[in-house]
Amino acid sequence: MLWVKAFHIIAMVCWFAALFYLPRLFVYHVDATDAVSRDRFCIMERRLYRGIAIPSMLATIVLGIWLYSANPSYYTSAGWMHAKLTFVVLLLGFHHICGAYVRKFAQGAVTRSRRYFLIFNEFPAVALVAIVILVIVKPF
């Protein structure tokens, strides 16, 4: 099980890396003034989302379910796990919202401001801090 846990953590790190960088690309994309830059950001966003974010999200989920299935009676009764899974569900929603923005940017249909994306960019950091504290400290 330690190998599964190790690969779960590796997949999670890759997923978070994508979720940290993708909204940052959105900030830069909103600031882009020429067509060449906007096209380049569309390519970068699409490749990051499809090539890194989606595969690492799927690996994180599959490996997490594998870990959960090793001792479901413990995890079902652990309050920290319920809180962690709440953050994971929120993170999945954030991931899919990012995917919607990737598509909207590709269509030229984004109306959100730079400030919005700067604030939007902060959620993965909050989720990471919460998840790590819940898993390591197990406060509940």
N, C-alpha and C positions, 0 to 999 in steps of 0.2 A: 504493500500500500504506500510505502514511502516514495516509490517511483511515480505512482499516480499523483500523489500530493505534489511532488517536485514539478511534474509536467503541468499540473493544474496551476501552480504559481507562475510558471513560465508563460503559459497561455494567457493568464490574467495580466501579467506585466505587458505582454504584447498588445492585448486588447486596450488596456489603459493608455499605452503609448499612442495608439491610434486615436483614442477618444480625447487625449490631451491635444494632439496636433491638428486634428480635423477642424475643430471650431476655430483654432488659430488661423488656419488657412482661410476660413470664412471671413475672418476679420481682414486679412490681407486682400481677399477677393473683393470685398465691398469697397476697399480703398483703391482698387485698380481702375485706371482711367482709360487704358488703351485695350483694343480688342485682342492683341497678342497676349498680353498679361492675363486677361480674363479667360482666354482659351487655355492657357497654360495652367491656371488654377483649376479649371474644370477637369483637366486631365489628371492633375495631382490629386484632387479630391476623389475622383472616381477610382483611381488606382489604390489609394490609401484605404478607401471604404471597402472596395471589393477584394483587394488583394491581401489586406492585413486585418482590418477591423472585423469583417464577417468571419473569416476562418478562425481567428483567435477567439472570437466570441463563442463560436460553436465548440471549439476545443475546450474552452473554459467551462461551458455548460455540461458537456458530455463527461468531462473528468470530474466535475463537481458532483454530478449525479452518481457517478461511480463511487466517489468517496462517501457520499451520503448513504448509498446502499450497503456499505460495509457495516454500518451500525445505525440503522434507522431509528431504533427505539431511543437511543441516546439523543440523536439530533432532533427528533420530534419533540422531546421534552425540554430541550435547551432553549431558553429564552433568547440568548445571544444569537442563536442560529435563525430564529424567526426574524429578529431585527436585521441580521445580515441579509437574509433572503429578500426582505423588503427593499433594502438598498439595491440588491441585484436586479429586482424587478424594475425599480426606478431607472437603473442604469440601462436595462434593456430598452425601456421606453426612450431614454435619451439617445441610445444608439440608433433606434429607428427614426427618431426626429432628425438626427444627423443625416441619415439616408435620404429623408425627404428633402432636406436642404441641398444635398448633393444634386438631386434631380432638379430642384427649382433653380439652382445656379446654372445648371446646364441649359435650362430653358430660358434663362435670363429673366426669371419671374420673382426674384427675391426683392422684397421691399423693406427688409429690416435694416437697421442702422449699424454702424460700426460699434456703437455703445452697447446695443442689444447683444451682439455677438461677443463682446468683451465680458459681459455679465454671464451669458450662456456658457462661455468657456470655463467658468468656475465650478460648475456642478461636478465634473469628474473628480476634481481634487477633493471636494467635500466628501463625495462617496468613497474615495480611496481611504481617506483618513478614518472615516466611520467604520468601514469594513475591516481594515487592519486592526483597529482598536477592539472591535467586537470579537474578532477571531483570536487575537493574542491575549487580551485582558479577560475576555468572557465575563463582562460585568453583570449579566443576568443569569 
